[in-house]
Amino acid sequence: MSGFLISASWERNPLLRTYAVNRALRIFPALVGVLGFSVLTLVVFFDAGVLAANAGKFTLWALGQITLLQDWNPDFLRTWGIGGVNGSLWTIPVELSFYAFVPVLYWLFRRSGAPRVVLGTVIALSLAVQVMTYSFQHSMPELLFKLITKTPIPWLWMFCAGVLAQRSLPAVYPLVAGRLGHFAALYLGVSLASWALPAYPLLLGTSNNMGVVNFAALAGLVLAAAYTRSDMAERLLCRNDVSYGVYIFHIPVINVFVELGVSGWTAFVPAVALSVALAAISWFVVEKPSLRLRHWALYQR
């Protein structure tokens, strides 16, 4: 989805300054909001003495949360919740790396004159790195595995698949439009097959290193959902988008329930409701007002 949408954004306005400002406005304001919520939960539910004794590291951690070190959790916070304050944010630096790669990718398109060859090469190399990394995960140093998987390299093939789909939309659209049921059935079938006969790198339905066939089925399902009754989201949501907020708030919410010792359905339903509520607040109070500043980026020189 990111490769599909961000490449389209670059093609609409390939001005580096505009692109950088727009991407920053989409990512960082909400990170400040979720940092505030995370700090509040720690102050209320965590050991105040531990926080005070580690004030320096806590400050560095907070700065990391709103810059490029979202994946770093100091040891004294490893006892919080599920073992980290907001584990889902490890993807933020990876996503920002994708954003930085887009101008380079389109420069390669122009230089080579063969965009599909460039995309195919990047996809093949990135996928090879991912397959090798996960195939030899248990025989390589743990630190090396973590370093590789925290870079964009093993995930770049997924992003570039989205770029390829966006640039091939005239051919892709007739295949997916109005066929959500077909692709849902296909995805279910592939998922069952990968559960019954896992065969990485082709079939694997769990974890980040999903099988290539699983990924293709999921990508088809997402595109089919987008182009089946494509006006539904706008009618229901009125151009409001809480997806990013749900993504960045759900782990801090879950951590609170873990600390309270609440689990099962008793925790699941209120956790989902609270995550959506916080995402809505983030959207209307922080994200949407910040995105209005993109007009400045579009018209100022």
C-alpha positions as CSV (number, residue, x, y, z in Angstrom):
1,M,0.0,0.0,0.0
2,S,2.8,2.4,0.9
3,G,4.6,1.8,-2.4
4,F,1.4,2.2,-4.4
5,L,0.4,5.5,-2.7
6,I,3.7,7.1,-2.2
7,S,4.9,6.5,-5.8
8,A,1.6,8.1,-7.0
9,S,2.2,11.1,-4.7
10,W,5.7,11.6,-6.1
11,E,4.5,11.3,-9.7
12,R,1.8,14.0,-9.0
13,N,4.4,16.4,-7.6
14,P,8.1,15.4,-8.0
15,L,9.4,18.4,-6.1
16,L,11.8,17.1,-3.4
17,R,11.0,19.9,-0.9
18,T,7.3,19.4,-1.3
19,Y,7.6,15.7,-1.1
20,A,9.7,15.8,2.1
21,V,7.5,18.2,3.9
22,N,4.3,16.3,3.0
23,R,5.8,13.0,4.2
24,A,7.1,14.6,7.4
25,L,3.7,16.1,8.1
26,R,2.0,12.8,7.7
27,I,4.4,10.9,10.0
28,F,5.8,13.0,12.8
29,P,2.9,15.0,14.4
30,A,1.0,11.8,15.3
31,L,4.2,10.4,16.8
32,V,4.4,13.3,19.1
33,G,0.8,12.6,20.2
34,V,1.4,8.9,20.8
35,L,4.6,9.8,22.7
36,G,2.5,12.0,25.0
37,F,0.1,9.2,25.6
38,S,2.9,6.6,26.2
39,V,4.6,8.9,28.7
40,L,1.3,9.5,30.5
41,T,0.7,5.7,30.9
42,L,4.2,5.2,32.2
43,V,3.8,8.0,34.7
44,V,0.5,6.6,35.9
45,F,1.2,2.8,35.9
46,F,5.0,2.3,35.9
47,D,7.5,2.5,38.8
48,A,8.1,6.2,39.4
49,G,11.4,5.3,41.2
50,V,12.7,3.5,38.2
51,L,11.8,6.4,35.9
52,A,13.5,8.9,38.1
53,A,16.6,6.7,38.4
54,N,16.8,6.5,34.6
55,A,15.8,10.1,33.7
56,G,18.6,10.5,31.2
57,K,17.9,7.4,29.3
58,F,14.2,8.1,29.5
59,T,14.8,11.5,27.9
60,L,16.9,10.0,25.1
61,W,14.2,7.3,24.5
62,A,11.5,10.1,24.2
63,L,13.7,11.9,21.7
64,G,14.2,8.7,19.8
65,Q,10.4,8.2,19.6
66,I,9.9,11.4,17.6
67,T,13.0,11.1,15.4
68,L,14.4,8.0,13.9
69,L,15.1,5.6,16.8
70,Q,11.6,4.4,17.5
71,D,12.8,0.8,17.8
72,W,15.2,1.5,20.7
73,N,13.8,0.6,24.2
74,P,16.3,0.9,27.1
75,D,16.6,-2.1,29.4
76,F,14.6,-0.5,32.2
77,L,11.5,-0.3,30.0
78,R,11.7,-4.0,29.0
79,T,9.6,-4.9,32.0
80,W,6.7,-2.7,30.8
81,G,3.7,-4.3,29.2
82,I,4.5,-6.8,26.6
83,G,8.2,-5.9,26.8
84,G,8.4,-2.5,25.1
85,V,6.6,0.8,25.1
86,N,5.5,0.7,21.5
87,G,6.9,-2.2,19.5
88,S,4.9,-1.5,16.4
89,L,7.0,1.6,15.7
90,W,10.0,-0.4,14.5
91,T,8.5,0.0,11.1
92,I,8.7,3.8,11.1
93,P,12.4,4.1,10.3
94,V,11.9,1.5,7.6
95,E,9.0,3.4,6.2
96,L,11.0,6.7,6.2
97,S,13.8,4.9,4.4
98,F,11.3,3.9,1.7
99,Y,10.3,7.6,1.4
100,A,13.9,8.5,0.9
101,F,14.4,5.8,-1.6
102,V,11.6,7.0,-3.9
103,P,13.4,10.0,-5.5
104,V,16.4,7.7,-6.0
105,L,14.2,5.1,-7.6
106,Y,12.7,7.5,-10.0
107,W,16.2,8.9,-10.8
108,L,17.2,5.4,-11.8
109,F,14.0,5.1,-13.9
110,R,15.1,8.2,-15.9
111,R,18.7,7.2,-16.1
112,S,18.0,3.6,-17.3
113,G,15.0,4.3,-19.4
114,A,13.7,0.9,-18.2
115,P,11.6,1.4,-15.0
116,R,10.3,-2.2,-15.0
117,V,13.8,-3.6,-15.2
118,V,14.9,-1.4,-12.3
119,L,11.9,-2.5,-10.2
120,G,12.4,-6.1,-11.1
121,T,16.0,-6.0,-10.1
122,V,15.4,-4.3,-6.8
123,I,12.5,-6.7,-6.0
124,A,14.7,-9.7,-6.8
125,L,17.7,-8.5,-4.8
126,S,15.6,-7.5,-1.8
127,L,13.6,-10.7,-1.7
128,A,16.9,-12.7,-2.0
129,V,18.2,-10.8,1.1
130,Q,15.0,-11.6,3.0
131,V,15.0,-15.2,2.1
132,M,18.7,-15.7,3.0
133,T,18.3,-13.8,6.3
134,Y,15.3,-15.8,7.5
135,S,16.7,-19.1,6.1
136,F,19.9,-18.7,8.1
137,Q,18.4,-16.9,11.0
138,H,19.4,-19.4,13.6
139,S,23.0,-19.8,12.4
140,M,23.8,-16.1,12.3
141,P,24.6,-13.8,15.3
142,E,21.4,-12.4,16.8
143,L,22.7,-8.9,16.5
144,L,23.4,-9.3,12.8
145,F,19.8,-10.6,12.3
146,K,18.3,-7.7,14.1
147,L,20.4,-5.2,12.2
148,I,19.4,-6.6,8.8
149,T,15.7,-6.8,9.6
150,K,15.6,-3.3,11.0
151,T,16.9,-1.9,7.7
152,P,14.6,-1.4,4.6
153,I,16.6,-3.9,2.6
154,P,14.6,-7.1,3.3
155,W,11.3,-5.3,3.0
156,L,12.0,-3.2,-0.1
157,W,10.6,-5.8,-2.5
158,M,7.2,-5.4,-0.9
159,F,7.3,-1.6,-1.3
160,C,8.5,-1.9,-4.9
161,A,5.8,-4.4,-5.7
162,G,3.4,-1.6,-4.7
163,V,5.2,0.8,-7.0
164,L,5.0,-1.7,-9.8
165,A,1.2,-2.2,-9.2
166,Q,0.6,1.6,-9.2
167,R,2.6,2.1,-12.4
168,S,0.8,-0.8,-14.0
169,L,-2.7,0.2,-12.9
170,P,-4.3,0.3,-16.4
171,A,-3.5,-3.4,-16.6
172,V,-4.1,-4.3,-13.0
173,Y,-7.4,-2.5,-12.6
174,P,-9.5,-4.8,-14.8
175,L,-8.2,-7.8,-12.9
176,V,-9.2,-6.6,-9.5
177,A,-12.1,-4.2,-9.9
178,G,-15.3,-5.5,-8.4
179,R,-13.8,-8.9,-7.5
180,L,-13.4,-8.6,-3.8
181,G,-15.2,-11.9,-3.2
182,H,-12.9,-13.7,-5.7
183,F,-9.7,-12.5,-4.1
184,A,-11.0,-13.1,-0.6
185,A,-11.6,-16.7,-1.6
186,L,-8.1,-16.9,-3.2
187,Y,-6.5,-15.4,-0.1
188,L,-8.3,-17.9,2.2
189,G,-7.2,-20.8,0.0
190,V,-3.6,-19.7,0.0
191,S,-3.7,-19.2,3.7
192,L,-5.1,-22.7,4.3
193,A,-2.5,-24.2,2.0
194,S,0.4,-22.4,3.8
195,W,-1.0,-23.6,7.1
196,A,-1.2,-27.2,5.9
197,L,2.0,-27.3,3.9
198,P,4.3,-24.4,4.7
199,A,7.0,-24.1,2.1
200,Y,9.0,-20.9,2.6
201,P,9.7,-18.8,0.6
202,L,6.6,-19.7,-1.4
203,L,4.1,-20.4,1.3
204,L,4.2,-19.0,4.8
205,G,1.3,-17.2,6.3
206,T,2.8,-16.0,9.6
207,S,5.3,-13.4,10.7
208,N,6.9,-10.6,8.6
209,N,8.7,-13.0,6.2
210,M,5.5,-14.2,4.6
211,G,5.7,-16.4,1.5
212,V,5.7,-14.8,-1.9
213,V,2.4,-16.5,-2.9
214,N,0.8,-15.3,0.4
215,F,2.0,-11.8,-0.3
216,A,0.7,-11.8,-3.9
217,A,-2.7,-13.1,-2.7
218,L,-2.8,-10.4,0.1
219,A,-1.8,-7.7,-2.3
220,G,-4.5,-8.8,-4.7
221,L,-7.1,-8.8,-1.9
222,V,-6.1,-5.2,-0.8
223,L,-6.4,-3.9,-4.4
224,A,-9.7,-5.7,-5.0
225,A,-11.0,-4.2,-1.7
226,A,-9.9,-0.7,-2.9
227,Y,-11.5,-1.0,-6.3
228,T,-14.7,-2.7,-5.3
229,R,-17.3,-0.1,-4.3
230,S,-14.5,2.4,-4.2
231,D,-16.8,5.2,-3.1
232,M,-17.8,3.4,0.1
233,A,-14.9,4.5,2.2
234,E,-15.5,8.2,1.3
235,R,-19.2,7.9,2.0
236,L,-18.6,6.2,5.4
237,L,-15.5,8.0,6.6
238,C,-16.0,11.4,4.8
239,R,-12.2,11.5,4.0
240,N,-11.2,10.9,7.6
241,D,-8.4,8.4,8.2
242,V,-7.8,6.8,11.6
243,S,-5.7,3.9,10.2
244,Y,-2.3,5.4,11.1
245,G,-3.6,6.3,14.6
246,V,-4.9,2.8,15.3
247,Y,-1.5,1.4,14.2
248,I,0.6,3.6,16.5
249,F,-1.7,3.7,19.5
250,H,-2.8,0.1,19.9
251,I,0.4,-1.3,21.5
252,P,0.5,1.4,24.3
253,V,-3.2,0.7,24.9
254,I,-2.5,-3.1,25.1
255,N,0.3,-2.4,27.5
256,V,-2.0,-0.7,29.9
257,F,-4.3,-3.7,30.0
258,V,-1.3,-6.0,30.5
259,E,-0.1,-3.9,33.4
260,L,-3.6,-4.0,34.9
261,G,-3.7,-7.8,34.6
262,V,-6.8,-7.8,32.3
263,S,-6.8,-10.3,29.4
264,G,-9.1,-12.2,27.1
265,W,-12.3,-10.7,25.7
266,T,-12.5,-8.5,28.8
267,A,-9.4,-6.7,27.5
268,F,-9.9,-7.2,23.7
269,V,-13.1,-5.2,23.2
270,P,-12.2,-2.2,25.3
271,A,-8.6,-2.2,23.9
272,V,-10.0,-2.0,20.3
273,A,-12.5,0.7,21.3
274,L,-9.9,2.8,23.1
275,S,-7.4,2.4,20.3
276,V,-10.0,3.6,17.8
277,A,-11.0,6.5,20.1
278,L,-7.4,7.6,20.5
279,A,-6.8,7.3,16.8
280,A,-9.9,9.5,16.1
281,I,-8.6,12.1,18.6
282,S,-5.2,12.0,17.0
283,W,-6.7,12.5,13.6
284,F,-9.0,15.4,14.4
285,V,-6.7,17.2,16.9
286,V,-3.2,16.5,15.5
287,E,-3.0,14.8,12.1
288,K,-5.8,16.6,10.1
289,P,-4.7,20.1,11.2
290,S,-1.1,19.2,10.4
291,L,-2.0,18.0,6.9
292,R,-3.6,21.3,6.1
293,L,0.0,22.7,6.2
294,R,0.7,20.8,3.0
295,H,-0.8,23.7,1.1
296,W,2.2,25.8,2.2
297,A,4.5,23.1,0.8
298,L,2.6,23.0,-2.5
299,Y,2.6,26.7,-3.3
300,Q,5.6,28.3,-1.6
301,R,9.0,28.4,-3.3
